[in-house]
Structures are given as C-alpha cells and as structure tokens.
Amino acid sequence: MLFIKKKAKEAEMKKMKAVEAEQPKPETVKCPKCGAELDKQRVVKAKYICYECGSYFRVKTKNRIKMVTDPKSFEPWFEDMPMSNPLNTAGYEDKVKAAQEKTGLKEAVTVGKALINGEPAMIGICDARFLMSSMGYVVGEKIARAVERATEEKLPVFMFCCSGGARMQEGIISLMQMAKTSAALKKHSEAGLLYVSILTDPTTGGVTASFAMLGDIILGEPGALVGFAGPRVIKQTIGQDLPEGFQRSEFLVEHGIIDGIITRDKMKDTMYQLIVTHKQRTGYANFDKEEDEKFDISEILKERLTSVENKTPWEKIRGTRQMTRPCALDYIDYICEDFHEIHGDRTMNDDKAIVGGIGHIDGQPVTVIAQVKGSSMTECMERNFGMPLPDGYRKALRLMKQAEKFQRPVICFVDAPGAFCGMEAEERGQGEAIARNLYEMSALKVPVLSIVIGEGGSGGALALSVGNEVWMMENATYCVLSPEGFASILWKDGKRAKEASEIMKITALDLKSLGVIEQIIPEYGVADAKACESISRYLKGNIKKFLEKQNGKTGEQFAFERYARFRKF
C-alpha cells in the first residue's frame, strides 16, 4: 500500500514538473550594480529600479517619455536633421548609422513638446545608448533650436541630461556646441522662463560644463554619476583613485552643486509642480482663499497672557538662545501648505545654517529663506548653531535672484547669533559674502519681508534683513553684536554682558521706537511649542496683508522704497 502511494506521488510530481517546463519562463534582466537576476516586468513596474538593491537602470528615450509625459502627447521636433561630419573623420558615419539601427533613434538627443498633467513643456532626453550620448553638432543644434522655439512659445524646458562628453570625431566643432546651447538657454532665461535640468547616469564632460549645469533648478537621479572629468579620465590624467560616492548625485547635493535628488516615482508630479509654481502671475497676492478664517488663541494661552511678566533685555536674549524656542522651520510648516527645499550655493557647499526654498501661502508662490539654529544639540552642531558660512549667504542670494527672475516675493526668517567667524569663513570670504547680499538685496525688484524670530546678531542677521519691511517677534533681539562682545570691546570685560544689554537698545520695543522695524509679532507669553501655531497663524495673516499691499507696484518701486527705508538711518 505504501509502495503504491509513493509511486502515485512521484507520478504527480513528474506531471507538475512537466507543466512547469511548458510554462514560459519570465524574462529577466541583470542589475548593473548588484548583479542580481531580476524579473523584467517587476523592474519595469518599478520604473526601471532594481528591487533588490535600489539602483537605477539607464532608461530608453521612449520609456522616459512614457514616465514623465501624458499619453500620446509628445510631439518630436527637428527629427530630420542630416548628420554632420565636419572633420571628415573616417568611419564616423558608419558608427552613427550603426547607432541609429541599434537604438531606433536619429541622434543621441530627442527634443519636442509634451503635456505634463495637462501643462505644456519642452522636453529634451539624452540617451546613453547612442554613442554614449556624446555631444556633436546635431545634438547641440537640436537642443539650441528646441530652446529657441520654447522661448518663442513661452514654454518651460526640462532636459534629461546624460553624456560621456564631447563627440571626439567632430573635434573643435563639438566644443562649440557648449557655447551654442548655453547661449540659447541665456535667451530663454532672459525671457523669464523656467529651465530645469535633471541629471541622469552618467552626465560628464562638455555637457556637464554647459546645458546640464545651467538650470534654474538642477535635480539628480539617485546615484547618478555627475562630473566634468569622469573617474577613468581622472585616473589616467593624475593617477588618482576616487573615493566611494565621489561625483554621485548625493555628493553634489552635499557640496552645494545641485538643488536636490529626485526619485522616479515623484518625477512627473515634481515637474508639474515646478511648472505651476513658475507660471507668470500678476501681482503678489494670488491667494486661493478670499478670506482667512478668524481665529482666537487657546484658553491656555489666554491664561498665560494674564500672568506674563515683562522680560528684561538680558532675559530676552537668553530666551532666544534656548533650544526649546521654535525655529523657522516650525513656523514655515504652519505658514506654507508646502515647502520644497533648494540646496547649495552652486559653488562648494550646502550650508545647513541657512535653509531656502519655494513654498505657497494659500496658492501664492514665495521664496523662503531662513537661518536655522537647531532644536537639539545634534542638530545645532549640524547647523553650526545658526551661524552661516559665506556659502550660506551665497545660497541665500542665489535664491533671491531666482525669486526676482520669477517675480516671487521673498520672505526671510532671521535667527542667528552672528555670521560664523572661523578660519574657513575667512578663507571663503565672509565679509565679501555679507557685503554682496546687502548690495544685491537693496536692488531686488520683488517685495522682501524680513522677520527676526529669535537672535538677530550683527551683520550676520543684517545680510537677510534688507527688506521692504522688517518685523520682530515680541521677545526677539536685534543688535550690532552680542552683549558679551559689546562689553568686551567697550569695557574689556565680557562679564558685564547683562549691563551691556540694558543700554544697547536690542528689544523689539526699542527698535520700533527707533524706526528700525515696522511691526512687533506677539508671542502670547513666550514662543514655545504651545504658542507656535497661534504665532504662525498671526504671521500668516499679516504676511498676506503685506503681500496684498505690494500689488500694483513695479520692481523699480520695490527697489526705491527699500533704498529709501535704509537711507533714512
């Protein structure tokens, strides 16, 4: 009996194996990073991302179009351009033809017009399969023509950059494409239009040194190799091996070169939001809501108000130094329905003491720039206790100039004991960075509002305070330097800081009487977690009133009024 059962089981197993053998095996692809054999359909569903290690596959042009544009909306431009062989390089034409047959593309870049969630835009896509997306005459000409047409049609431009560099077979003519594409983008920028560069793996050489790095916003896919000279060239030239993670997107964010990382699942929606945010608007109060809901402070805050005592200047300045005091990010969370941080000074660093980006106040786009100390010892260390380096001020200025281009109001939250005075700050030109901010802020052709929310220390605070109006929170301070520094210089005794604070006129009431500020923001006893929402709602309502007052003014008026404001002192 057992023998019969065993035989039946073996027969059943053979039958099952035969059925499995008849079933077509799923198509697989190999991950270029971890080497895992992957189910191709799962990879496609994951937007060409390895589900084992998370690394990004390079994407074909047609697939990129499907991922970021509305179905059947892409209209290709300039597809019939004849190839160019300016140096009559032997075998070059055969290589181009072979790449055309292999990829189904006419050249390494595809350009055209498409809809992104219903919004029109010009899209350019570089494809590494075509001679490593190297840039020759046709690539440069297609990009230049497309950008020119986008300028005429007032379209935003999105470029998915990828390249091994110059098309060596075209020699110096390839080099000229760097200048040509850059010049076309300059005209597009002068027309007040948005250009977003999205860096994919790899982006190197002449493309990095031209159109890839000229975006109003520059984003990188995770892990993308980005650099002027690739690792192989560096190794061959100077014999140096690069450390792990060098020249990757994440490295570039950390060093202030690009604005952020963009994942594929958020790519299309992010592109759409950027288009909507950068649409040309009339005025500075394009609010979704006609009226704000009236609010009343909580019973707890009402009780606190009855028992609050007037603080001395020394008590106020000590209060501004407490980590329990809300920072700018806390207020931004309440004031803006969304806020997208933009990183870096595009030079060498992303100074975390200054946070900047784009948000919306009831639908009105604003550029927000904030000095941030931190709310824990770890965060304070990371943000250098709110003391910016020159890199931070240069990041702030870059965002202000971007706001000016797109006619966005600028809102600055000031909370810094002062600019950092260490050796690296001096090496990078701290004085010049602060001076440049004062110089450029004075002439910005958009409304600027500066709000001192904590400790406003010296030129480090003033660098974000050249506003059309300057406000202060009730218990904030704003002074020429710290009371400790004042006492040390004047009396050669830093221990007399409390005494110094009494004569320096550093409180909001003092500065209102001197005409240094326009408005005092109530703290409902003291700014802390309990009062944060009420303070934020008060701020939001008054910011909206400020913006409403700016409607109808010209850029020249904003600059003139700001000049006149500071000229009176």
C-alpha positions, 0 to 999 in steps of 0.5 A: 500500500505504501509502495503504491502511494509513493509511486502515485506521488512521484507520478504527480510530481513528474506531471507538475514538473512537466507543466512547469517546463511548458510554462514560459519562463519570465524574462529577466534582466541583470542589475548593473550594480548588484548583479542580481537576476531580476524579473523584467516586468517587476523592474519595469513596474518599478520604473526601471529600479532594481528591487533588490538593491535600489539602483537605477537602470539607464532608461530608453528615450521612449520609456522616459517619455512614457514616465514623465509625459501624458499619453500620446502627447509628445510631439518630436521636433527637428527629427530630420536633421542630416548628420554632420561630419565636419572633420571628415573623420573616417568611419564616423558615419558608419558608427552613427548609422550603426547607432541609429539601427541599434537604438531606433533613434536619429541622434543621441538627443530627442527634443519636442513638446509634451503635456505634463498633467495637462501643462505644456513643456519642452522636453529634451532626453539624452540617451546613453545608448547612442554613442554614449550620448556624446555631444556633436553638432546635431545634438547641440543644434537640436537642443539650441533650436528646441530652446529657441522655439520654447522661448518663442512659445513661452514654454518651460524646458526640462532636459534629461541630461546624460553624456560621456562628453564631447563627440571626439570625431567632430573635434573643435566643432563639438566644443562649440556646441557648449557655447551654442546651447548655453547661449540659447538657454541665456535667451530663454532665461532672459525671457523669464522662463523656467529651465530645469535640468535633471541629471541622469547616469552618467552626465560628464564632460562638455555637457556637464560644463554647459546645458546640464549645469545651467538650470534654474533648478538642477535635480539628480537621479539617485546615484547618478554619476555627475562630473566634468572629468569622469573617474577613468579620465581622472585616473589616467590624467593624475593617477588618482583613485576616487573615493566611494560616492565621489561625483554621485548625485548625493555628493553634489547635493552635499557640496552645494552643486545641485538643488536636490535628488529626485526619485522616479516615482515623484518625477512627473508630479515634481515637474508639474509642480515646478511648472505651476509654481513658475507660471507668470502671475500678476501681482503678489497676492494670488491667494486661493482663499478670499478670506482667512478664517478668524481665529482666537488663541487657546484658553491656555494661552489666554491664561498665560497672557494674564500672568506674563511678566515683562522680560528684561533685555538680558532675559530676552536674549537668553530666551532666544538662545534656548533650544526649546524656542521654535525655529523657522522651520516650525513656523514655515510648516504652519505658514506654507501648505508646502515647502520644497527645499533648494540646496547649495550655493552652486559653488562648494557647499550646502550650508545647513545654517541657512535653509531656502526654498519655494513654498505657497501661502494659500496658492501664492508662490514665495521664496523662503529663506531662513537661518536655522539654529537647531532644536537639539544639540545634534542638530545645532552642531549640524547647523553650526548653531545658526551661524552661516558660512559665506556659502550660506549667504551665497545660497541665500542670494542665489535664491533671491535672484531666482525669486526676482527672475520669477517675480516671487516675493521673498520672505526671510526668517532671521535667527542667528547669533552672528555670521560664523567667524572661523578660519574657513569663513575667512578663507571663503570670504565672509565679509565679501559674502555679507557685503554682496547680499546687502548690495544685491538685496537693496536692488531686488525688484520683488517685495522682501519681508524680513522677520527676526524670530529669535537672535538677530546678531550683527551683520550676520542677521543684517545680510537677510534683513534688507527688506521692504519691511522688517518685523520682530517677534515680541521677545526677539533681539536685534543688535550690532553684536552680542552683549558679551562682545559689546562689553568686551570691546567697550569695557574689556570685560565680557562679564558685564554682558547683562549691563551691556544689554540694558543700554544697547537698545536690542528689544523689539520695543526699542527698535520700533521706537527707533524706526528700525522695524515696522511691526512687533509679532506677539508671542502670547507669553513666550514662543514655545511649542504651545504658542507656535501655531497661534504665532504662525497663524498671526504671521500668516495673516499679516504676511498676506496683508503685506503681500496684498499691499505690494500689488500694483507696484513695479520692481523699480518701486520695490527697489526705491522704497527699500533704498529709501527705508535704509537711507533714512538711518 
